[in-house]
């Protein structure tokens, strides 16, 4: 028990451990704000989706259908050029568009819609 008490006392009075505790507490308090900024920077849909104007839905659906109809022959032809089965081209064509939905932004277009 004497050794445990000595180690506990050393940890309480050690400058390095106290500094680590202070920095960790400060980082933990800043975590929600930092997480918010990081999320808004990396996933822009989180910032603009709550402010989305429903008048734009028709134009956005038309744009999405146009993209989908464009991707079908494009992915088929790219798969043929790569000499892989066309099913793989179709399966891989939806992923980039889906990722761009969540992680992409067109900052110049935001001003046109406001």
JOGICOR-V602562 format. One record per helix or strand. SS is the DSSP state (hx for helix, st for strand). FROM is the first residue (numbers start at 1). LEN is the number of residues. Records with the same first field share a line. If there is no record, write none. Layout:
SS=FROM-LEN ; FROM-LEN
This chain:
hx=2-12 ; 15-28 ; 45-7 ; 54-28 ; 86-18 ; 107-7
